[in-house]
Amino acid sequence: MKTKEGDKEFVTCMQCQHATLMQWFENPIVAQCAKKGDRQVAQSNRICKEFRQSTAEANIQHFDHYEDEF
């Protein structure tokens, strides 16, 4: 999908080779970006200069509990 500028495309982390995909319970899939170090909803449209199309099938890590990060 092209943006109004025409030269940039919307992408999703779901198809990016830099994303580690995770899902807790039935919540949306979250992508941990290896380039930026942040987490985003994996299926949300965004413009990202770091995006690289993945050639592998999506591997989603599923979790049935939350870990304490503190």
QUIZIVEN-V360257 format. One line per field, one symbol per residue. ss: DSSP state (H for helix, E for strand, L for the rest). phi: phi as a letter, one per 40 degrees, with the letter a starting at -180 (. if undefined). burial: b if it has 16 or more other ideal C-beta (glycine too) atoms within 10 Angstrom, else e. Layout:
ss=???
phi=???
burial=???
This chain:
ss=LELLLLLLELELHHHELLEEEEEELLLLLEEEELLLLLEEELLLLELLLLLLELLLLLLEEEELLLLLLL
phi=.ccccgbbbcbbcdbccccbcbabfbcdcbbcccccgbbbccbccabaccdbdcbccdbbcbbbacccbc
burial=eeeeeeeeeebbbbbbebbebbeeeeeebbbbbeeeeeebebeeeeebeebeeeeeeeeeeeeeeeeeee
